[in-house]
Amino acid sequence: MHDNDQSKDKALKAVSTKAVDKDRRQRSVSKDRRKKGASTKAVEVERRRHGTDRRQYGVSMKTVEIAVAAVIFGLGLVVIFDSRRVGYGWADDGPQAGYFPFYIGLMLCAASAWTLLQAAFSNRGQEGLFVSRKKLQLVMSVFFPSLVYVLFIYYIGIYVASALFIGAFMYWHGRFTWVKIIPVSLIVPVSMFLMFELWFMVPLPKGPLEAMLGY
């Protein structure tokens, strides 16, 4: 009888030990999974911070480098040709008007050409994003209304264009109510008109409305 009890105790101890070992293994696996998940999230955050996430879309660093180098190269060409027009040699009384600009244009063209070749034929900056699509949309949502505002100044004057510009921005970007939009979009242009046209006597571009009022 005593031997049977000892056998039962040993069997219970063995089962308990196996259960404890199994529980430890499960905890260890779960801990490793949590660590792996945390490290994966950290890598993903780092990629997004540096613009290396493949799922992000936008303007790449390589595209921006090529575009900027091409623009500077074009400016350098303009400087070179204009320097040739006014004279870039050495006259009896010293250098001609286009002498120094000519060589500055050459340096601009040389530097931008080198940058253009590096950006076009190297993988540097190919992975990174200069600006994501979402941020670019935010920039364009300000740029295009500003461009329209400048064009409107030519046709309807700066005061009416400013009223429309302020009202549009308050409505689309600020989400203000018309109770706030209408007073602000009218008070600011009227204040500008009083300040520049009447107090400082500095005429600004005006349109048909000002002409009807005699200004």
Secondary structure as GFF3:
##gff-version 3
##sequence-region A 1 215
A	DSSP	alpha_helix	2	50	.	.	.	ID=ss1
A	DSSP	beta_strand	58	60	.	.	.	ID=ss2
A	DSSP	alpha_helix	61	86	.	.	.	ID=ss3
A	DSSP	beta_strand	90	91	.	.	.	ID=ss4
A	DSSP	beta_strand	94	95	.	.	.	ID=ss5
A	DSSP	alpha_helix	99	121	.	.	.	ID=ss6
A	DSSP	beta_strand	129	132	.	.	.	ID=ss7
A	DSSP	alpha_helix	133	172	.	.	.	ID=ss8
A	DSSP	alpha_helix	178	193	.	.	.	ID=ss9
A	DSSP	pi_helix	194	199	.	.	.	ID=ss10
A	DSSP	alpha_helix	208	212	.	.	.	ID=ss11
###
